[in-house]
């Protein structure tokens, strides 16, 4: 058997840091409102198709 040594200080053990644009899209109120209504529209379309 091969002995493998792991180091906890490697870069691959740290999570990726979100970019400026990622932070913007996560916190922008208008983007969140758009996503909210888009999701609700998708759900309503599924419900309407199921009831017809």
Buried (B, 14 or more C-beta within 10 A) or exposed (E): EEEEEEEEEEEEEEEEEEEEEEEEEEEEEEEEEEEEEEEEEEEEEEEEEEEE
